[in-house]
Amino acid sequence: SSNQLRAHTRKREIAYPRSVAMYLSRTLTKQSLRTIGLQFGGRDYSTVIHASNKIEKEMVISATLASEIEQLKALIQD
């Protein structure tokens, strides 16, 4: 849920989708890193950068992840 994405938990089942959401927010919007971080529970801009870079690296390694994220992008943009 959106509340879980904003929570300060570090559980993998919440933290990983939060990272994906930060990546999508960064790539699909023109919002500043600070604004994106604030929307995700008051996180710092460096957290948004770290999450985005992490997802980008994992997309290079995993074609499945890259495909899933591209599908998400398509759904969001429609």
C-alpha contacts under 8 A as a table, 3 or more apart, distances in Angstrom:
res1	aa1	res2	aa2	distance
1	S	4	Q	5.25
1	S	5	L	6.50
2	S	5	L	5.07
2	S	6	R	6.43
3	N	6	R	5.18
3	N	7	A	6.17
4	Q	7	A	4.97
4	Q	14	I	6.71
5	L	14	I	6.49
5	L	15	A	7.43
5	L	17	P	7.53
5	L	18	R	5.36
5	L	40	F	6.40
5	L	41	G	7.70
6	R	39	Q	7.24
6	R	40	F	4.49
6	R	41	G	4.21
6	R	42	G	7.95
7	A	40	F	7.75
7	A	41	G	6.09
8	H	41	G	7.04
9	T	14	I	7.31
9	T	15	A	7.19
10	R	14	I	7.01
10	R	15	A	5.54
11	K	14	I	5.53
11	K	15	A	5.79
12	R	15	A	4.89
12	R	16	Y	5.62
13	E	16	Y	6.13
13	E	17	P	7.02
14	I	17	P	5.64
14	I	18	R	6.22
15	A	18	R	4.99
15	A	19	S	6.24
16	Y	19	S	5.04
16	Y	20	V	6.39
17	P	20	V	4.97
17	P	21	A	6.09
18	R	21	A	4.98
18	R	22	M	6.11
18	R	40	F	7.90
19	S	22	M	5.05
19	S	23	Y	6.16
19	S	48	V	7.71
19	S	51	A	4.82
19	S	52	S	6.70
19	S	54	K	7.96
19	S	55	I	7.02
20	V	23	Y	5.02
20	V	24	L	6.18
20	V	51	A	7.39
20	V	52	S	7.38
20	V	55	I	6.50
21	A	24	L	5.05
21	A	25	S	6.00
22	M	25	S	4.96
22	M	26	R	6.04
22	M	36	I	7.11
22	M	37	G	7.97
22	M	40	F	7.94
22	M	48	V	6.04
22	M	51	A	6.60
22	M	52	S	6.43
23	Y	26	R	5.12
23	Y	27	T	6.18
23	Y	48	V	7.48
23	Y	51	A	6.56
23	Y	52	S	4.42
23	Y	53	N	7.97
23	Y	55	I	6.82
24	L	27	T	5.16
24	L	28	L	5.73
24	L	73	K	7.30
25	S	28	L	5.40
25	S	29	T	5.62
25	S	31	Q	7.84
25	S	36	I	6.96
26	R	29	T	5.83
26	R	30	K	7.29
26	R	31	Q	7.16
26	R	33	L	7.25
26	R	36	I	7.41
26	R	48	V	7.94
26	R	52	S	7.41
27	T	30	K	7.93
28	L	73	K	7.91
31	Q	35	T	6.16
31	Q	36	I	6.46
32	S	35	T	5.17
32	S	36	I	6.32
33	L	36	I	5.14
33	L	37	G	6.12
33	L	45	Y	4.93
33	L	46	S	7.93
33	L	48	V	6.38
33	L	49	I	7.51
34	R	37	G	5.10
34	R	38	L	6.20
34	R	43	R	7.97
34	R	44	D	6.44
34	R	45	Y	4.74
35	T	38	L	5.10
35	T	39	Q	6.30
35	T	45	Y	7.99
36	I	39	Q	5.15
36	I	40	F	6.51
36	I	45	Y	7.57
36	I	48	V	7.22
37	G	40	F	5.17
37	G	41	G	6.93
37	G	42	G	5.68
37	G	43	R	4.45
37	G	44	D	5.45
37	G	45	Y	5.57
37	G	47	T	7.21
37	G	48	V	6.03
38	L	41	G	5.62
38	L	42	G	3.88
38	L	43	R	5.52
38	L	44	D	7.28
39	Q	42	G	6.39
39	Q	43	R	7.89
40	F	43	R	6.17
43	R	47	T	6.42
43	R	48	V	7.67
44	D	47	T	5.38
44	D	48	V	6.98
45	Y	48	V	5.18
45	Y	49	I	6.43
46	S	49	I	4.97
46	S	50	H	6.07
47	T	50	H	5.05
47	T	51	A	6.06
48	V	51	A	5.16
48	V	52	S	6.08
49	I	52	S	5.20
49	I	53	N	6.07
50	H	53	N	5.23
50	H	54	K	6.03
51	A	54	K	5.10
51	A	55	I	6.27
52	S	55	I	5.28
52	S	56	E	6.15
53	N	56	E	5.05
53	N	57	K	6.18
54	K	57	K	5.28
54	K	58	E	6.26
55	I	58	E	5.04
55	I	59	M	6.07
56	E	59	M	5.11
56	E	60	V	6.57
57	K	60	V	5.29
57	K	61	I	6.65
58	E	61	I	5.08
58	E	62	S	5.95
58	E	65	L	7.42
59	M	62	S	5.12
59	M	63	A	6.33
59	M	64	T	7.94
59	M	65	L	5.63
59	M	66	A	4.66
60	V	63	A	6.87
60	V	66	A	7.29
62	S	65	L	5.32
62	S	66	A	6.36
63	A	66	A	4.97
63	A	67	S	6.05
64	T	67	S	5.11
64	T	68	E	6.20
65	L	68	E	5.06
65	L	69	I	6.13
66	A	69	I	5.24
66	A	70	E	6.15
67	S	70	E	5.10
67	S	71	Q	6.22
68	E	71	Q	5.06
68	E	72	L	6.30
69	I	72	L	4.94
69	I	73	K	6.16
70	E	73	K	4.98
70	E	74	A	6.21
71	Q	74	A	5.07
71	Q	75	L	6.27
72	L	75	L	5.10
72	L	76	I	6.16
73	K	76	I	5.13
73	K	77	Q	6.05
74	A	77	Q	5.22
74	A	78	D	6.19
75	L	78	D	5.43
